[in-house]
Amino acid sequence: MNNNEISNPKVEVPKGMQLNDKDHLGDLLSCLKCMEKDYVVAMTEASNEHLYESYKSMFLNIAQMQREVFELSFQKGWYKLEKAESTKIDTKAQTLGVELSDLNG
């Protein structure tokens, strides 16, 4: 494992043309991400508060499902994260702080 990666031991799946658990989970994750984006658009275009709240409730449920699928994929070792250097994190935090300050005038 690379020192800049954060991951779990990989659960091996059958190789070949047939879909396996990793394929199904990856497909589900992609679909949920797309659904999240679509619900955000629907919320911004909702014509009344009741419709907005309905979309928001559905969005929050889908976002929770997406997070759970991501966590499961990460636990299985099928998703890796890159460890960020603390200097990169500090620089980004400072940049965002400046941008926030500029927005607040």
Backbone bond lengths (Angstrom), bond angles and torsions (degrees), N, CA, C in turn:
res aa  C-N    CA-C-N  psi(-1)  N-CA   C-N-CA  omega(-1)  CA-C   N-CA-C  phi
1 M - - - 1.453 - - 1.531 109.24 -
2 N 1.294 115.93 137.47 1.453 124.06 177.13 1.532 109.08 -68.51
3 N 1.343 118.66 140.10 1.464 122.08 -179.97 1.522 112.82 -65.18
4 N 1.331 117.76 -18.72 1.456 120.96 178.92 1.519 112.61 -92.92
5 E 1.319 117.95 5.20 1.457 121.80 -179.62 1.511 110.74 -106.66
6 I 1.307 114.22 144.56 1.460 121.52 172.23 1.518 105.47 -116.91
7 S 1.330 116.36 117.33 1.460 119.17 -177.11 1.522 110.12 -156.28
8 N 1.303 114.92 171.54 1.454 123.33 175.77 1.520 108.65 -111.84
9 P 1.335 117.56 164.55 1.467 119.32 175.70 1.530 110.06 -57.33
10 K 1.305 115.41 135.13 1.463 121.20 -175.92 1.529 111.29 -78.21
11 V 1.328 115.84 128.83 1.462 121.52 173.41 1.524 106.54 -83.22
12 E 1.310 116.17 120.76 1.464 120.52 -178.55 1.526 110.39 -73.84
13 V 1.324 115.07 143.51 1.464 121.96 178.14 1.523 108.13 -126.30
14 P 1.345 117.05 157.17 1.464 119.21 179.23 1.525 111.67 -60.55
15 K 1.311 116.08 140.52 1.457 121.26 177.28 1.527 108.11 -93.97
16 G 1.307 115.64 161.58 1.450 119.75 177.33 1.518 111.83 126.34
17 M 1.315 115.48 -168.15 1.461 122.13 -174.94 1.527 113.25 -77.93
18 Q 1.314 116.78 -24.28 1.456 119.68 -177.73 1.527 110.44 -76.30
19 L 1.337 115.83 139.87 1.459 119.92 179.20 1.519 110.31 -66.87
20 N 1.324 115.45 142.80 1.458 120.81 178.87 1.534 109.04 -120.06
21 D 1.321 117.08 -177.35 1.468 121.31 -177.50 1.524 111.92 -59.61
22 K 1.319 117.41 -39.97 1.468 120.96 179.45 1.526 109.91 -62.76
23 D 1.321 117.28 -42.82 1.467 121.33 178.92 1.527 110.66 -62.27
24 H 1.323 116.59 -46.39 1.466 120.64 -179.05 1.532 111.12 -63.01
25 L 1.321 116.23 -42.82 1.460 120.26 -179.34 1.535 110.75 -67.40
26 G 1.315 117.15 -40.38 1.464 120.84 177.28 1.518 112.07 -63.49
27 D 1.329 116.26 -40.85 1.460 120.93 177.82 1.530 110.75 -64.86
28 L 1.325 116.47 -43.76 1.456 121.12 178.31 1.528 110.84 -61.79
29 L 1.317 116.98 -43.21 1.461 121.43 179.37 1.526 110.71 -61.07
30 S 1.320 117.30 -44.25 1.469 121.40 178.30 1.526 111.46 -62.11
31 C 1.332 116.17 -43.74 1.469 120.26 179.62 1.522 111.15 -63.24
32 L 1.321 116.92 -43.42 1.461 120.16 -179.35 1.530 111.44 -65.05
33 K 1.329 117.20 -38.34 1.465 120.40 177.21 1.527 110.46 -62.11
34 C 1.322 116.73 -43.77 1.470 120.52 178.21 1.523 111.01 -63.67
35 M 1.325 116.53 -41.92 1.464 120.32 178.98 1.521 111.24 -62.33
36 E 1.336 116.59 -39.96 1.464 119.86 177.29 1.529 110.60 -58.06
37 K 1.317 116.55 -47.50 1.463 120.65 -179.93 1.530 110.83 -60.39
38 D 1.326 116.05 -43.50 1.462 120.17 -179.11 1.528 111.89 -64.27
39 Y 1.324 116.92 -38.87 1.460 119.35 178.66 1.526 111.96 -69.05
40 V 1.311 117.54 -33.28 1.469 119.84 175.66 1.525 109.45 -62.54
41 V 1.324 117.17 -44.26 1.462 120.61 177.55 1.528 109.87 -62.26
42 A 1.324 117.11 -44.61 1.468 120.51 179.57 1.527 111.11 -60.23
43 M 1.336 117.20 -40.97 1.467 119.97 179.02 1.521 111.06 -62.79
44 T 1.326 117.04 -42.22 1.469 119.46 -177.59 1.524 111.71 -69.26
45 E 1.329 116.94 -21.30 1.457 120.47 -178.42 1.529 112.85 -105.65
46 A 1.324 117.48 5.78 1.471 120.90 -179.00 1.530 110.12 -61.84
47 S 1.328 115.47 136.49 1.461 120.14 -174.25 1.524 113.96 -86.22
48 N 1.327 117.23 -13.85 1.469 118.87 177.21 1.526 109.79 -151.88
49 E 1.320 115.35 168.20 1.468 121.02 -173.86 1.528 112.49 -64.18
50 H 1.327 117.64 -39.85 1.470 120.35 -179.21 1.535 110.47 -62.29
51 L 1.316 115.93 -45.00 1.463 120.45 178.39 1.529 110.70 -63.54
52 Y 1.328 116.14 -42.85 1.461 121.15 177.69 1.528 110.72 -58.35
53 E 1.325 117.47 -47.58 1.465 121.26 -178.95 1.526 111.63 -64.42
54 S 1.328 117.21 -35.91 1.476 120.39 176.67 1.523 110.75 -63.84
55 Y 1.332 116.14 -47.07 1.461 120.19 177.87 1.526 111.09 -62.51
56 K 1.321 116.11 -41.20 1.460 120.68 -179.11 1.525 110.88 -61.95
57 S 1.323 116.92 -43.14 1.466 121.14 178.78 1.527 110.83 -61.68
58 M 1.329 116.27 -44.99 1.465 120.17 178.90 1.523 110.69 -64.93
59 F 1.341 116.50 -40.79 1.466 120.88 178.12 1.522 110.93 -59.13
60 L 1.332 116.79 -46.70 1.467 119.95 -178.45 1.527 111.48 -62.98
61 N 1.331 117.68 -37.86 1.469 120.85 176.76 1.524 111.11 -64.69
62 I 1.308 116.64 -44.22 1.467 120.68 179.92 1.525 110.36 -66.56
63 A 1.332 117.32 -40.32 1.463 120.76 178.68 1.530 110.27 -61.58
64 Q 1.328 117.05 -39.26 1.465 120.59 178.32 1.533 110.58 -66.22
65 M 1.331 116.41 -42.80 1.470 120.07 177.34 1.522 110.60 -61.61
66 Q 1.341 116.75 -43.03 1.460 120.91 -179.54 1.517 109.76 -60.43
67 R 1.323 116.82 -42.46 1.468 120.67 -179.60 1.527 110.40 -64.19
68 E 1.333 116.99 -42.30 1.462 120.79 179.67 1.525 111.80 -64.44
69 V 1.325 116.98 -39.51 1.472 120.68 178.12 1.524 109.82 -67.04
70 F 1.341 116.91 -41.73 1.463 119.73 176.31 1.525 110.50 -59.55
71 E 1.342 117.01 -47.81 1.471 121.08 -178.88 1.526 111.00 -59.40
72 L 1.324 117.08 -42.26 1.463 120.65 178.96 1.529 110.44 -63.92
73 S 1.316 116.38 -44.20 1.463 120.81 178.65 1.524 110.87 -62.01
74 F 1.326 116.66 -40.85 1.464 121.18 178.29 1.527 110.70 -65.67
75 Q 1.344 117.27 -42.65 1.473 121.50 178.86 1.523 111.71 -60.73
76 K 1.334 116.19 -35.08 1.464 121.08 -179.29 1.524 112.13 -78.31
77 G 1.339 116.41 -5.67 1.458 119.78 179.91 1.514 113.49 81.36
78 W 1.323 117.37 14.83 1.459 121.96 -178.39 1.524 111.95 -93.27
79 Y 1.300 116.99 -0.58 1.464 121.73 179.74 1.515 107.11 -138.94
80 K 1.323 116.32 129.71 1.467 120.87 -179.46 1.519 109.40 -116.63
81 L 1.303 115.13 147.66 1.456 121.77 175.79 1.521 108.92 -112.23
82 E 1.302 115.84 151.95 1.454 120.36 177.36 1.525 108.56 -99.09
83 K 1.316 115.33 129.51 1.459 120.58 177.96 1.529 108.04 -73.81
84 A 1.324 115.47 125.56 1.467 120.07 179.41 1.521 109.54 -89.77
85 E 1.313 115.23 141.34 1.459 120.15 176.00 1.522 108.77 -69.52
86 S 1.328 116.62 144.46 1.466 120.30 -177.45 1.523 111.55 -60.60
87 T 1.325 117.60 -30.62 1.469 119.41 179.26 1.534 110.80 -67.41
88 K 1.340 116.88 -36.80 1.463 120.34 177.47 1.530 110.26 -65.80
89 I 1.310 115.94 -40.85 1.465 120.43 179.52 1.524 109.87 -65.05
90 D 1.322 116.69 -45.41 1.463 120.98 179.28 1.524 111.39 -61.67
91 T 1.322 116.57 -43.74 1.466 121.00 179.59 1.520 110.96 -62.12
92 K 1.320 116.34 -44.47 1.470 120.43 179.87 1.523 110.48 -64.76
93 A 1.324 117.82 -41.64 1.461 121.83 178.96 1.526 110.43 -61.80
94 Q 1.323 116.70 -41.34 1.468 120.28 178.64 1.525 110.85 -65.23
95 T 1.329 116.89 -42.73 1.458 121.51 179.10 1.523 110.72 -61.03
96 L 1.318 116.09 -46.40 1.471 119.89 179.74 1.525 110.82 -65.93
97 G 1.329 117.27 -35.92 1.463 120.40 176.85 1.517 112.18 -62.54
98 V 1.326 116.52 -41.64 1.464 121.55 177.59 1.527 109.78 -64.39
99 E 1.326 117.01 -44.98 1.460 120.79 179.93 1.523 110.62 -62.11
100 L 1.321 117.72 -41.56 1.464 121.41 178.13 1.523 110.33 -63.49
101 S 1.315 116.11 -42.89 1.461 120.96 178.68 1.522 110.53 -61.49
102 D 1.328 116.99 -41.92 1.472 121.83 177.74 1.524 110.79 -62.91
103 L 1.319 117.26 -39.14 1.469 120.44 179.55 1.531 111.59 -66.79
104 N 1.313 116.17 -37.59 1.465 120.99 -178.61 1.523 111.86 -77.90
105 G 1.334 116.43 -10.53 1.455 122.12 176.00 1.453 113.49 66.87
